[in-house]
């Protein structure tokens, strides 16, 4: 869990453990929705678990490859940028559910390479072959296996990755505060 949710207000309901878990999941989902859609989270009733999972996974990938100060390198142009300015790029399209949430399929990419240069696919393919074996990349490209996701799996992925995201952001925040105090203590 990202944060311990106070369930004491639900004790008067005399619910079972399963009901408490359902309430906890609803509260966590509200918390995640507030984070990703801060202004309109109450109005958004049509947010599917798939859309929410995509948002969480995108942030997860960018933070996964971020260093302790919160910087990532674009996979194609090797430009260093803050994690929140990078974009998550899938080698195999998100339409293929099997690789949609696979960390080996996704890497951070700059806006320039992703949008302006049209994904920079040739260089990205070369980088994928360097990072993974050529046989693995070819297997990913030629894989036609269908995989369906259910709501439980989306929920599980969201909750697991959301905890990583909050922990990593706290780590980056602590590092930035330490570096700020180091700069203040230096004499010029």
C-alpha positions as CSV (number, residue, x, y, z in Angstrom):
1,X,0.0,0.0,0.0
2,X,1.3,3.5,-0.8
3,X,-0.1,4.9,2.4
4,X,-1.8,3.3,5.3
5,X,-5.5,4.2,5.0
6,X,-7.4,4.9,8.2
7,X,-10.2,2.3,8.2
8,X,-11.3,3.2,11.8
9,X,-14.3,5.1,10.4
10,X,-15.6,1.9,8.9
11,X,-15.6,-0.1,12.2
12,X,-19.2,0.7,12.8
13,X,-20.2,-1.1,9.6
14,X,-19.3,-4.5,11.2
15,X,-18.0,-5.7,7.9
16,X,-16.0,-8.8,7.1
17,X,-12.3,-8.7,6.1
18,X,-13.2,-8.9,2.4
19,X,-15.5,-5.9,2.7
20,X,-12.7,-3.9,4.5
21,X,-10.3,-4.8,1.7
22,X,-12.9,-3.6,-0.9
23,X,-13.3,-0.3,1.0
24,X,-9.5,0.0,1.2
25,X,-9.2,-0.6,-2.6
26,X,-11.9,2.0,-3.3
27,X,-10.0,4.5,-1.1
28,X,-6.7,3.7,-2.8
29,X,-8.3,4.1,-6.2
30,X,-9.7,7.5,-5.2
31,X,-6.3,8.5,-3.9
32,X,-4.6,7.5,-7.2
33,X,-7.3,9.3,-9.2
34,X,-6.8,12.4,-7.2
35,X,-3.1,12.2,-8.0
36,X,-3.4,11.7,-11.7
37,X,-6.4,13.9,-12.3
38,X,-6.3,16.4,-9.5
39,X,-8.8,18.9,-10.7
40,X,-11.5,16.6,-12.1
41,X,-11.1,13.3,-10.2
42,X,-14.7,13.5,-8.9
43,X,-16.1,14.1,-12.4
44,X,-14.3,11.2,-14.0
45,X,-16.5,8.2,-13.6
46,X,-15.6,6.8,-17.0
47,X,-12.0,6.2,-16.2
48,X,-11.3,2.6,-17.0
49,X,-8.8,0.5,-15.1
50,X,-6.8,0.2,-18.4
51,X,-6.4,3.9,-18.7
52,X,-5.4,4.3,-15.1
53,X,-3.0,1.4,-15.4
54,X,-1.4,3.0,-18.5
55,X,-0.8,6.3,-16.6
56,X,0.6,4.5,-13.6
57,X,2.8,2.3,-15.8
58,X,4.1,5.2,-17.8
59,X,5.2,7.0,-14.6
60,X,6.6,3.7,-13.2
61,X,8.8,3.2,-16.3
62,X,10.2,6.7,-16.2
63,X,11.0,6.5,-12.5
64,X,12.3,2.9,-12.8
65,X,15.1,4.2,-15.1
66,X,15.7,7.4,-13.2
67,X,18.8,7.9,-11.2
68,X,18.9,9.0,-7.6
69,X,18.5,12.6,-8.6
70,X,15.5,11.9,-10.9
71,X,17.2,12.1,-14.3
72,X,16.7,9.7,-17.1
73,X,18.4,9.3,-20.5
74,X,16.5,9.0,-23.7
75,X,16.9,5.6,-25.1
76,X,17.6,6.8,-28.7
77,X,19.4,10.2,-28.5
78,X,20.9,9.7,-25.0
79,X,19.8,13.2,-23.9
80,X,19.6,13.5,-20.1
81,X,16.4,15.0,-18.8
82,X,14.2,15.0,-15.6
83,X,12.0,12.0,-15.4
84,X,8.8,14.0,-15.6
85,X,9.8,15.5,-19.0
86,X,10.4,12.1,-20.6
87,X,7.8,10.0,-22.3
88,X,7.3,6.2,-22.0
89,X,7.9,4.5,-25.3
90,X,6.9,1.0,-26.2
91,X,8.9,-1.0,-28.7
92,X,6.0,-3.3,-29.3
93,X,2.8,-1.4,-29.6
94,X,0.5,-1.1,-26.6
95,X,-2.2,-2.8,-28.7
96,X,-0.4,-6.1,-28.0
97,X,-1.6,-6.7,-24.4
98,X,1.2,-9.2,-23.7
99,X,3.9,-6.6,-23.9
100,X,1.8,-3.6,-22.8
101,X,3.0,-3.6,-19.2
102,X,6.4,-5.4,-19.8
103,X,9.3,-3.4,-18.4
104,X,11.6,-4.9,-21.1
105,X,9.4,-3.4,-23.8
106,X,9.4,0.1,-22.5
107,X,12.0,2.8,-22.1
108,X,12.0,6.6,-21.5
109,X,12.3,8.7,-24.6
110,X,12.4,12.4,-25.2
111,X,9.5,14.3,-26.7
112,X,11.7,15.2,-29.7
113,X,12.4,11.5,-30.6
114,X,9.0,10.3,-29.7
115,X,6.8,12.8,-31.4
116,X,8.8,15.0,-33.7
117,X,11.0,12.4,-35.2
118,X,8.2,9.8,-35.4
119,X,9.5,7.4,-32.6
120,X,13.0,7.3,-34.1
121,X,12.2,3.6,-34.7
122,X,15.4,2.5,-36.5
123,X,17.7,3.7,-33.7
124,X,15.4,2.3,-31.1
125,X,15.5,-1.1,-32.8
126,X,19.3,-1.0,-32.7
127,X,19.3,-0.1,-29.0
128,X,16.8,-2.9,-28.2
129,X,19.1,-5.4,-29.9
130,X,22.0,-4.0,-27.9
131,X,20.1,-4.2,-24.7
132,X,18.5,-7.6,-25.3
133,X,19.6,-10.5,-27.4
134,X,18.6,-10.3,-31.1
135,X,16.7,-13.6,-30.7
136,X,14.6,-12.1,-27.9
137,X,13.7,-9.0,-29.9
138,X,12.8,-11.1,-32.9
139,X,10.7,-13.3,-30.7
140,X,8.9,-10.2,-29.4
141,X,8.2,-9.0,-32.9
142,X,6.9,-12.3,-34.2
143,X,4.8,-13.2,-31.1
144,X,1.1,-13.4,-32.0
145,X,-0.1,-14.8,-28.7
146,X,-3.2,-13.0,-27.4
147,X,-3.4,-12.1,-23.7
148,X,-6.5,-10.6,-22.0
149,X,-6.3,-8.5,-18.9
150,X,-9.0,-8.6,-16.2
151,X,-9.8,-5.9,-13.7
152,X,-8.1,-7.7,-10.8
153,X,-4.8,-7.8,-12.7
154,X,-5.1,-4.1,-13.5
155,X,-5.8,-3.3,-9.9
156,X,-2.8,-5.5,-8.7
157,X,-0.4,-3.8,-11.2
158,X,-1.6,-0.4,-10.3
159,X,-1.2,-0.9,-6.5
160,X,2.2,-2.5,-6.8
161,X,3.6,0.2,-9.1
162,X,2.0,3.0,-7.2
163,X,3.9,2.0,-4.1
164,X,7.1,2.0,-6.1
165,X,6.3,5.4,-7.6
166,X,5.6,7.1,-4.2
167,X,8.8,5.5,-2.6
168,X,11.0,6.6,-5.5
169,X,9.6,10.2,-5.5
170,X,10.3,10.4,-1.8
171,X,13.8,9.2,-2.4
172,X,14.3,11.8,-5.2
173,X,12.8,14.5,-3.0
174,X,15.2,13.6,-0.1
175,X,18.2,13.7,-2.5
176,X,17.2,17.1,-3.9
177,X,16.8,18.5,-0.4
178,X,20.3,17.2,0.5
179,X,21.8,18.7,-2.6
180,X,20.2,22.0,-1.8
181,X,21.6,22.0,1.7
182,X,25.1,21.1,0.3
183,X,24.9,24.1,-2.0
184,X,23.9,26.4,0.8
185,X,26.8,25.2,3.0
186,X,29.4,25.8,0.3
187,X,31.4,29.1,0.5
188,X,31.9,31.0,-2.7
